[in-house]
Amino acid sequence: MDRKTFIKSVSLLSISSQMMSLNSLFNLVTDHKIEKPLPIIFLGHGSPMNAIEKNEFTDGWSHLAEHLENVKAILCVSAHWKTKGTYITGMKLPKTIHDFGGFPQVLYDVQYPAPGDPELAMEIQQHFKDHILIDHDWGLDHGCWSVLMHIFPKANVPVLQLSLDYRKDPEYHYQLAKKLTELRRKGVLIVGSGNMVHNLRALNWTEGSGGYDWAVEANEKFKELINKQDHVALTQYSKLGKAVQNAVPTPEHYLPLLYVLGMRDKNETAYFFNDKTMMGSISMTSVAFGLN
């Protein structure tokens, strides 16, 4: 091989390597695609105590396992990881984070030892270099593990968390989700964990079940718009009136819903479950799309 040919070959190899890096997510979602995309799920997670209790809500989560096949990994968007910028966990063994206070010791003793998936995290990050960064410090917070331990009690499916950039508006989160949609065909289960109605300041500690009028109104409005696939109204939720403003005083518990809606196919019907308002101002309402 002469010098000119050698230099040309090296240049082509360099370009090829760059293209492989830029197209890593393309390869991720096109290689070994499953025939039907995995479901997408938004879970109202409520109290951390649901992790160790058996009740109507944990039963609802557990029953999801009957509809989930070919799950190779889980990408969870939790209300409890807010960051400056968007991050994805990239460690092999994410720690169990007990990010709460004032609960019985038995809850702090819970461990959810699911593995991570550094390769998947890197492939996602390579495709979104300007938007998603790798994190090696976080782990799995209670918005994630308190629900997954009922769906995947063996903790044998790799779990990654995606953080919420608190500087961005709802439309940004919705659009980012749309760009991640093809992960569903790679066997990645998308789980959003938060609460449609979440106003801790208004909690009625003496009322276990039931909701204020505005909480029930907001919950019903969200379900109506989800059924109508009016995602514009749902991303512009602050314009939906006083009841919704009371229901979503801060965005972090609502935004995981937008990630799920952003990945919804227009032909997928909403399946609502755990549809109940608790302690006046918390909605446990959950919704799934694409269930088998």
N, C-alpha and C positions, 0 to 999 in steps of 0.2 A: 504493500500500500504506500503510495507516494505521500509527501507532506501535505499537499492540497487536499487530497482525498481524506487523510487522517483528520485534518482540521475541520472539514465539513462534517465528518462522522461525529466528532466530539460535539460540535455545535448542535447537530440534530439530536444527539443524546441529551444535551442540556435542556433543549426545548421540550423534548419528550418527557423528561423528569418533571419540569414545571407543569406541563399539561396534566401529568398524572396526579400531581398535588392538587391542582385546581379542580380536577374532575373527580376527586376522591369520593365525594358524596354521591356523584353520579354513579360511580362504580358500586358504591355501597348499596344504592337503592335499585340497581339494575341487575346485579349478580344475585342469583338464587332468589328471585322474587317469589313470594307466595301467591297463589292464585287469587285469593280474596284478601283485601287489606284487613288488618286487625281492627277491632273496635277501638273507639276513643271514648274516654270516660271522665266525667267530672264528678267528684265526690265531695259532698258536704261533710267535713270531718268532725266538726264540733269539738267536744271536750277531749283532751288527751286520755282521759279515763276510759274512753271507748277502746283503747288499745288492749285493756285487760278485762273488760266487761263483755258479757254476752247479752245482747239486747236486740231490739228490732232493727237497729241500724247496722250493727255488726253482722247480723244475719243477712241483711241486704247486700253487704259487701261480699260475704262468703259465697253467696249464691252466684256471684259473677263468675266464679271460677268454672262453673259448668259451661260457660259460653266462650271460654278463652282457650284457644288451641294455637300451637306453633309460636308461642311467645318466646323469642330469643333474648330479648332484653326489655327493660322498662325505662321510659323517660318520664320522670315525674316533675311537674311544675307545682311547687308548693307555695302557699301564701307566706311561709315563714322564712324564705330566703330572699331578702331584698338587698340589692347591691348597686353600686355605681358602675354601670356597664352590665353586660349579660355574660354569665359564666356557666360552664358545665363541669360537673365533677369528673375528674380524670384519674382517680386513684384505684388501685386494685381492690382494696378492702376499705370501703367507706365506713367511718365510725357511726355509731348510733348516738344522735345528739338529743339530749334531754333539755330542750329549750323551753322550760316552763318552771313554775315555782309553786310551792304550797300544796303539793299532792303527796299521797302516801309513798313511803319508801319503795314499796313493791313496784311502783311505776318506774322509778329511777333505776331499778334493777333490770328492767327489760332490755334485752339486746336483740337487734335484728341484723344478723351477720350475713346479709346478702352481699355477694361480690360486686365489684364495679366492672366496668368494661373500658379500660383505657384506650384500646384500639378504636372502638366506636366513637368515644369522645373526641379522639384526635381527628378522625375522619370528618366528623361534623364540624369541628373547629376549623379544619383546613378549608372547608367550603365557605365558611362564614368568618374569614379572618378579620374583617373590619367590624364584626358584630358580636361574635362569641369567643370568649377566652377560656382557657383551661384553668380549673381550680383544683388544688391538691390539699386544701385545708378543711373544707366544710364537712361533707358527709351526708347523712340522711337525717333530716329533722322530723319532728313528730307529725307534721302535716303529711309526710311521706310514709314513714314506717308504721304509724298507728293504724293506717288503713291497709297497707300492703300485707301486714302480718295476718290479716284475716282472709285475704285473697290468695296469697302465696305463703302459707304458714311455714313451709320448709325453708324459706329464704334461699332457694336454690336458683333463682333467676337473677341475672345481673341487673343492677339498678343504677341509673344515673339521675342526678337532679339538674334542672335548668333553673337559673335564678331569674328574679324579676328586677329589671332595671327601673328603679323608682323614679328616675328622671324622665322617663318616656311616657307619652300619652297612650290611652287605650288602643288607638288605631295602630300604633307601632307594634304592640304586642300581638294584635290580631294578624297583621301582615307578616310578622316573623313566623307565626304559627303556620301560615299558608305555605311558606317556603320550606317548612319541615314536613309537609304532608306525606311525601313519598316514603318516609320512614315506616309508615304503616304497612307498606308492601315488603318491607325487609324483615318483618317479624318483630318490630319495635312497638310495644304497647304504650300509648300515650295516656298518662293519667294527670288530670288537673285536680288539685286538692285545695279547697277553700270553703267558702260558704256564700251562697247568693245573697243572703241577708245576714249581716254581721255587724251588730252595733253593741259592743261590750258595755258602753256607758249606760245603755238603756236596759241592761239585763234585769229581769225580775227574779231574784234569787228564791222567792217563795213559790214560784209558778214553774213546775217542772215541764208540763206540756201545755202548748198553746202559744199564740202570738198576739201582739198588739194589732189593732186594725191596720195600721200602716205597714206592718211587717207582712201580714197576710196579703194585703193588696199588692205590695211590691213583688212578693213571691209569685203571685198569680200573673202579674204583668210579665215577669221574666219568662214564665212558662209559655204564655201566649205568644210572645215574640219569638221564642225558640221554635215553637211549632210553625209559625209563619215564615221562619228563616229570615227574619228581619234583622240581619246582623248589623246593619247601619245603626238602627235604633239602639241595639244592645251595646255597641261600641260608644255611642253617644248617650250613655245611660244618665248622665247628669241632667239631661234635658227632659227626662221622663216624669218630672213632677216631685212634689214634696215627699211622698211615700218612699220613692226610690232613693231620694237624697238622704232620708233617715236610715234607710236600709244599707246604704253604702257610704258611710261617712268618710271612710278611707278606702283606697282601691285594692289593697293587697289580697284580700280574700275573694274579690270579684274577678280579678284579672286571670286567674287560672281557667275560669270558664271561657274566656275569650280565646285562649289557646286551643281548647277543644273545639269551639265553634269554627275557628279558622281552618281546622283540618277536616271539617265535616263535608262530605259529599252531598250534593243537592238532592240526591235520591235516597238518602238515609233518613229513616224515621226516628224521632226522639223517643226513647224509652225512659220514663221518669220512675224513680223509686225512692224510698226513704223520704217521701214527700210530706214533711211535717215540720212545723215551727215550734221551737222550744224556748222556754224561759223568756218569752215575750219578744225577743229580738234576734234570735238565731234560727236560720233555716237549715235543716239537714237535707233538703231536696237535692237529689243527685240525678244525673242524666247520662245516658249512654247512647252511642250511635254505632250502627253496624254490628250489632250482636248477632251471633249465629242463630 
